[in-house]
Amino acid sequence: MLAIVAPGQGAQTPGFLDPWVSESSFSDRLNWLSAVSGVDLEHYGVHADAETIRDTAVAQPLLVATGLLAALELFPHPADAYPLIGVAAGHSVGEITAAAGVGVFSAESAMVFVAERGRAMAAASAARPTSMTAVVGGQADEVAAALEAQGLTAANNNGTGQVVAAGTVEQLAALAENPPTRARLIPLSVAGAFHTVHMKPAVDRLSRLSRAISTHDPRTRLLSNLDGQVVHDGRDVLRRLVGQVASPVRWDLCMAAMADLGVTGLLELPPAGTLTGIAKRNLKGVELFALNTPDQTEGALDFIARHGGQPASSTPITANPTWRLVVSPGKGQFSRTEDIEAGMLLPVASTIGLVKNSRDEVAISAPYGGIVVEWLVEDGDPVSPGQPLLRLHPTVESDEATEVTR
């Protein structure tokens, strides 16, 4: 099974777009996304220095545009990609790349959203000097205690041996003076305490903006940074993207979901290296591919062919109208809600059952409502992330109700 992932802020380096802009298709699309976002992406990706592209308002649209356009170099017709990709995910701002890549919203909407995200987060960061530091190694409980002692937030949990601390520069300086035992501290090339309460003003701005963004349900499994769950409702994806700005990134749970799904190959979109490095430590036995230059395209396509699915074995998510399905957010045992039978009309947001596993218990709802066509699982069945549970036929009433709730 193939996973495609998109990196977050801090992955950018000076000149990383230089080899890509010589490709005419990439360059033309980059100019278009520059116009959409109001950011000269070619200038910043080719000519700007490290300090300039550290600016949140620059780095975020630059990363999303790069990931989306590199994906188009691999899949000129995006619909051809969906049967091949078993799961998609992005780290922090990379989650916008992943969401647009699997069809939740258009590339243009993604660029407007990420440009506003970058500006809003930069403004929030300017209110008080804040930053982030990777804590590598150490015992998990000792690291957590050290962060708590300084009032810091574990803004990113990146799996075994890496947590990213975020807070004020004074708090981070205090952590540097009193580091956890056997831990190495690495200041990150970011300009704020992302995924913490310091970003609340940015959440408020994006919440208002998101009301005008049209969404569709993902065309393949999409993992959420919030909890590592598969999210199959486009509006819920967008809500999570808004809240993610001030919430910790649980990349560890995203990787756990990939392991549950049986991912065999993970391809990281450019600028690649960060997520493949984390996966090397946490997803043992998974083959990795870090795509950084266009001359790697042929190798990337071979990698995709080895690990990707085939159209004949595509999942119901790719082969059916996605708004008719309710899917499992994670791995576990499914318990059906009683008295839901074929032919009955489910109201919007009706609970259809629970998925239980060793980590948690999640209630599953039918976000659109509609007439029950058939159950796709039995009570007590083991289910996997993104597995269809229930097929619904939409009705005019359920569609109208859904529009009201949006």
N, C-alpha and C positions, 0 to 999 in steps of 0.2 A: 504494500500500500504506500502511496506517495503522499507526503506532506509538503506543502509549499508555505514558507514563512517569510515575513517581511520585518527587517530590523527597525529599531527605534532610534531616537535622538542620541547622539554620541557616536554613531557608526560612521558619520561623514568624515572625510579627510580632504585636504586641499587637492584639487585637480582630479577627483575620482570620476568625474563625468567626461574627462578629456577623451578617452578611447571610444566613448559611446556617440559623441556628437558627430563623428565622421560618418556614421550611418545615417543616410538621408531620411529614412523613415523615422528614426528616433529623433533626429534634429527637428524635422518639421512638426512632429507632435509636441516636442518640448517647447517650441515657439508658441504653439497654440495654448498649452497649459500655462505658459508664462503670461499670456494675455488674459487668460481666465483668472489666474491668481493675483495678478498685479505684481509679480516678482520676476526679475530677470534671471531665470533659472540657469541658463547657459553661462552667464557671467559668474554666478556664484559657484556653480559646479565645476567650472574650468579654471577660472582666474583668481578667485578670492582666496585670502589666506585663512588659516585655522581660526583666528579670533573672529573674523567676520562671519564665517559660517557657523560659529558657535551660537550666534544670535538666534534665539528661539523662533523669531518671526521669519528667519531665512531658512534655518535648518529643516523645519517641519515640512513646508511645501516642497522643498528640494528632495527630501527623502521619499515622500509619497509619490511625487511625479516620477522619480527614478524607478521605483518599484513597479508602478503601473506600466511604464513604457518598456521596461525590460521584459515584463510578462507578455506584452504584445509582440515583442521580438520572438519570443518562444511560441506564442499562440496568436498568430495574426487574426484568426477567427476564434474569439473567446469561447463560443459555444462548443468548439472542439475540445476545449480543455476540461470541461466539467466532468465528463465520464472518466477522465484520467486521474483527476485529483481526488484522493481519498479524504483529505482534510486540509483546511487552510487556517492560518493564524498569523497574527502580527503582534510584535512587542511594542506596547505604548502607542506612539503615533503610527507605527506600522500596522496597527489594527485597522486603521482607516484604509490603508493600502489593501489589506486582505479583504475587507468588507466590500470595497468597490470592485476588487478583482473577481469576487464570486457573485456580483450582480445586485448587491443590496441597493446601491445608488450609482449614478453615472460618474465617470471620471471628472466631469466638470463640477458636479455637486461636491465630490470629494475635495477638489482643489479649492473651491470657495470655502468649504467647511474647515479645511486644514489651515488655510491662510488666516481665517478669523481665529482659529484655535491658537495659532502661533502668536498672533498679535495680542490676543487676550491673555495668554499665559506670560508673554513678555511684559505686559502692563502689570500683571499681578506680581511678577518677579521684581519689578522695579520699585514696588511699594516698600520692600525691605530686602537687603542682601541675603540671598539664600542659595543653596547649591545641593549637590549630591556627591556621595562618596561610596564606592564599592568596598565592601568588607569581604575579603576572600580568605577562607579558612576559618579556623577557630571552631569551638563547640557551639552548637545552635543556641543552647540556653544561655551561655555566656555572652554570645553576640547580642541576643535579645535583651539581656540585662544591661549591657553596656549602652545600647541605644536608648533604652528607657531611662537610664540614669541621667542622660544628657537631654532628655525631652525630644529625641529624634524619632522619626517614623521609618519603619521598614517599607520604603516606597516600592521596591521591587524585590520579590523573592524569586531568584533565578535558579533554584534547585540546590543540589548538594554543594555546599561550600561557597555560595555567593549570595549575599544580601546587599541591597543598596540602601544606605542611610540617607535621609533627606531632612533638611531643616535649615536653620539660620547658619550663617558662616561662623558665628560665635559657638554655636552648639557643635558644629563639625570640627572646629579647632579644639574644643574640649575633648572630643572623641579621639582626635589625633594624639593628644597628650596622655590619654588613658585608654589605649586600644585594648580590645579583648585579647586574651592570651592566644598566641600562635596565629593571630590574624594579621593579614596585610591590608593596608588601607590605600585605595587608589582614587584620588579625586577625579571626577568625571568632567568631560567637556560639555557641560550644560550650564545654563544661566539662571536656574531656579530650582526650588524644592518641588518638583513635579510630583503629582499623585499624593499630595498632602493637603491639609486644610488651607495652606497658603494659596492654593489655586481656586478657592471658592468663588472669587469674582469672575474667573474665566468660565466656570460651570454656569453661572447665572447668564452670562452673555451667550454661550452656546445653546443653552436651553431655549432661549427666545428664538435664536436663529434656526434651530432644528425644526421648528413647527412648519416651516415652508419647504422642507426637503421631502421629495417623494421617494418612497422606498419600495423594494420588492423583497420577497423572501430569498435567502441564499440559495444558489443553485447547487451547492455541495455543502458538506459539513463545515461549519465555521465555529471556532472555539473563542470563548470570551476570556479576556484578561481578568475579569472580575472573579471568576470561580472555576475556570477551565471547562465549563459546560458547553455543549453544542447548543447554539441558539439558532432557531429556525424561523423566527418572526422578525421581519425586517424592521418594524417599528421598535421592537425590543432591542435589536442590534444598535439602532441609533440612540436610544435612551442610554444604553450601556456606554456607548462612545462618549456621550456628554458627561456622564458621571465619572467615567474613567479618569478624567483630568485630575480629580481630587481623591481618587481611590487607589490603593496599592495595586500593583500589577502582579498577579499570581501566575507567573510563567511556569513555576514548578507544577502547578495544577494542569496547565495546558500540556506540558510534556507528559504528565501522568495519563491524561486522556489519549495522547498519541500512542503511548505504550499499551493502553487498554484496547485501542483499535487495531493494534498489530502493525503499526507503521514500520516499513522496512527501509525506506529512503526518504531523506529530508533535504530539500533544495531551498537554499536561502537566496532571496533576491538581493541585488546590489543596493548599497555597498555591503557586501557579505563578509562574514567572519565572526561576528559577535555571537549570533545564535547557533551557528554550527559549532563554535567553540564550547558553548554551554551544553549543547546536545552531546558532544563527544564525551563529556563527563557524566551525563545523566541518562542518555539513551544508548546503552551499550548494545553493540551489534547492529545498530542502524547505520546504513551507509549515508554519507554526507556529501553534499555538493555546494560549494560556495561560489556563486556566480558573480564575477566582478568585471569582466571585460567581454566585448562582443565576440572575440575569437574563441570564447568558451562555449558559444551557443551550440555547436554541433555536439560537444560532449554532454551539455545539459540535456539536449534532446535524446541522446542515447540513454542517459540516466533516467529520464522520464519514461522512456519506452520500457526499461527494465522494471521499474517500480509502479508505474501507473496502471490503472485498470483498463479494461477494454470496453468499447461501446456495448458489446453484447452482455457484459456483466455490470453495466452501470446500475447505480442504486436507484430505488424509487424516487429519491430526492431529485435526481437529474432527469428521470424519464417521465415524470408525471407533473401535472400542474401543482406547484409546490404549496399553494394556499389551500389545498384540499387535505393536507396531511398534518397530523400532530405527531411530533417525533420526540424521542427520548433525549434529554439533555446530557445524560451520562450513563455510565455502566452501573448495573445493579439488578435487583429483582423487582419486577413490575407487579403492582397490586392494583387491580381495576376497581373503579368506583362501581358500586352495585347499581343495577337497574338501568344501565345505559345499553340500549339494544338497537339493532338496526331499524331504521325508519323513524326514530324519534328525533325531535328537533332540540338541539342543544343551544341554549342561550350563549351569547358572547362571554368568554372567560370562564366557562364551566370547568370545574375540576374533573378530570377523567380518571385520575389515579395517582399513585405514588411510585417513585423509583427509590429503592433503599439500597445502600451499600455500606461499607465499613466506615466511610467518612461522614456521610450525611443522609438525609431523607428529603427528597424534593417532590413537592406537589406539582403535577403536570396539568396545565389548563389548555383549553381549546380557544386560542385568542380570537378566532373569527366566528366561532359558532357555526351552525348549519345542521343539515340532516345527516344523521349517522348512516353511512353506507355499509361499512364493515369494520370489525376489529381485525387488526393485523397481528395481534399477539393474544395469548391467553393469560388469564390470571395466574400469577406465580412464575411466569416465564422469565429467564434471564434475558436482559436486553443490553445492547451496546450503544455508545454515543451516536446520536443521529439516526437510530433505527426507527422507522415509521411504526406508530402504535395504532393509529385510528385514521380511517379515511372518512372525510366529510364532504357532502355536497353543499356548496354555498347556496344561500337563498337571498332574495332581494332584501328581506328583513334583516338577515344577519350581516349582509354587506353594509346596509345603511347604519346599523347599530355600531359596526366596527368603525365606520367613518366618524360617527359621533364621539366614540371613545378616543379617537386620535386627536 
